[in-house]
Amino acid sequence: MKYKDKIIYMEGIITKVEDGAVEIDFKGRLGHIKVPLRMLITDYPLKVGQEVGLNMSFLEVLSPEVNEHYLSTLMRNKRDKEVEK
């Protein structure tokens, strides 16, 4: 990374619990994130409305180039979903 890391503590509320993921709204209108359950550390059963905290840093774009492999996979998945409808 080109810039020195700046860790920011953030809090949020669990808005959805699925079989393999949890959705969280950040406090202060800072956005929404969906993470796999394996990324959560907890001693409690997960419930909608519970508060969570995390340390977050800024995301950095690594290159101006597009990764053609991932782009083609995304486009193929999008086409497949449209065909299913």
LINPE-V531730 format. One record per residue. N is the residue number from 0. RES is the residue in three letters. PSI is psi in whole degrees, -180 to 180 (none if undefined). OMEGA is omega in degrees with one decimal (999 if undefined). D_FIRST is the distance of its C-alpha to the first C-alpha in whole Angstrom. Layout:
# LINPE-V531730
n->N res->RES psi->PSI omega->OMEGA d_first->D_FIRST
n->N res->RES psi->PSI omega->OMEGA d_first->D_FIRST
This chain:
# LINPE-V531730
n->0 res->MET psi->144 omega->-177.2 d_first->0
n->1 res->LYS psi->-25 omega->-174.0 d_first->4
n->2 res->TYR psi->150 omega->177.4 d_first->6
n->3 res->LYS psi->137 omega->-177.8 d_first->7
n->4 res->ASP psi->137 omega->176.3 d_first->8
n->5 res->LYS psi->106 omega->-178.3 d_first->12
n->6 res->ILE psi->131 omega->-179.2 d_first->14
n->7 res->ILE psi->127 omega->176.7 d_first->17
n->8 res->TYR psi->129 omega->-179.3 d_first->20
n->9 res->MET psi->152 omega->175.9 d_first->22
n->10 res->GLU psi->155 omega->179.0 d_first->25
n->11 res->GLY psi->180 omega->-179.5 d_first->27
n->12 res->ILE psi->135 omega->175.7 d_first->30
n->13 res->ILE psi->125 omega->-179.0 d_first->30
n->14 res->THR psi->-18 omega->-179.4 d_first->32
n->15 res->LYS psi->135 omega->176.0 d_first->33
n->16 res->VAL psi->121 omega->179.1 d_first->33
n->17 res->GLU psi->-180 omega->-179.9 d_first->33
n->18 res->ASP psi->-41 omega->-175.2 d_first->34
n->19 res->GLY psi->6 omega->-175.1 d_first->30
n->20 res->ALA psi->163 omega->176.9 d_first->28
n->21 res->VAL psi->138 omega->175.3 d_first->28
n->22 res->GLU psi->139 omega->-174.9 d_first->28
n->23 res->ILE psi->133 omega->170.4 d_first->27
n->24 res->ASP psi->127 omega->177.6 d_first->27
n->25 res->PHE psi->144 omega->176.2 d_first->25
n->26 res->LYS psi->152 omega->177.9 d_first->27
n->27 res->GLY psi->24 omega->178.8 d_first->27
n->28 res->ARG psi->40 omega->-178.4 d_first->27
n->29 res->LEU psi->4 omega->174.8 d_first->23
n->30 res->GLY psi->-166 omega->-170.5 d_first->23
n->31 res->HIS psi->145 omega->178.2 d_first->24
n->32 res->ILE psi->148 omega->174.7 d_first->23
n->33 res->LYS psi->125 omega->-176.9 d_first->24
n->34 res->VAL psi->151 omega->175.5 d_first->23
n->35 res->PRO psi->149 omega->-179.9 d_first->25
n->36 res->LEU psi->-32 omega->-177.8 d_first->27
n->37 res->ARG psi->-13 omega->179.2 d_first->26
n->38 res->MET psi->-6 omega->-179.8 d_first->23
n->39 res->LEU psi->139 omega->173.9 d_first->25
n->40 res->ILE psi->119 omega->-177.8 d_first->27
n->41 res->THR psi->150 omega->172.2 d_first->30
n->42 res->ASP psi->4 omega->-174.0 d_first->34
n->43 res->TYR psi->154 omega->171.1 d_first->35
n->44 res->PRO psi->139 omega->-177.0 d_first->36
n->45 res->LEU psi->136 omega->179.2 d_first->34
n->46 res->LYS psi->148 omega->173.7 d_first->36
n->47 res->VAL psi->135 omega->179.2 d_first->35
n->48 res->GLY psi->-13 omega->177.9 d_first->35
n->49 res->GLN psi->148 omega->177.6 d_first->33
n->50 res->GLU psi->146 omega->176.5 d_first->31
n->51 res->VAL psi->156 omega->175.4 d_first->27
n->52 res->GLY psi->148 omega->178.2 d_first->24
n->53 res->LEU psi->156 omega->172.0 d_first->21
n->54 res->ASN psi->130 omega->-176.0 d_first->18
n->55 res->MET psi->151 omega->175.9 d_first->15
n->56 res->SER psi->178 omega->178.5 d_first->12
n->57 res->PHE psi->150 omega->174.4 d_first->10
n->58 res->LEU psi->143 omega->179.6 d_first->10
n->59 res->GLU psi->130 omega->174.7 d_first->7
n->60 res->VAL psi->126 omega->-172.7 d_first->9
n->61 res->LEU psi->-24 omega->-175.5 d_first->8
n->62 res->SER psi->151 omega->175.3 d_first->11
n->63 res->PRO psi->-13 omega->-177.7 d_first->14
n->64 res->GLU psi->146 omega->176.1 d_first->16
n->65 res->VAL psi->138 omega->176.1 d_first->18
n->66 res->ASN psi->101 omega->-174.1 d_first->18
n->67 res->GLU psi->-34 omega->179.4 d_first->22
n->68 res->HIS psi->-50 omega->-179.1 d_first->23
n->69 res->TYR psi->-38 omega->178.9 d_first->22
n->70 res->LEU psi->-43 omega->179.7 d_first->23
n->71 res->SER psi->-36 omega->177.2 d_first->26
n->72 res->THR psi->-44 omega->177.4 d_first->26
n->73 res->LEU psi->-44 omega->-179.6 d_first->26
n->74 res->MET psi->-41 omega->179.1 d_first->29
n->75 res->ARG psi->-43 omega->178.3 d_first->31
n->76 res->ASN psi->-39 omega->178.4 d_first->31
n->77 res->LYS psi->-44 omega->178.1 d_first->31
n->78 res->ARG psi->-42 omega->-180.0 d_first->34
n->79 res->ASP psi->-40 omega->178.0 d_first->36
n->80 res->LYS psi->-38 omega->178.8 d_first->35
n->81 res->GLU psi->-36 omega->178.3 d_first->37
n->82 res->VAL psi->-37 omega->-179.6 d_first->40
n->83 res->GLU psi->-29 omega->-177.7 d_first->41
n->84 res->LYS psi->none omega->999 d_first->42
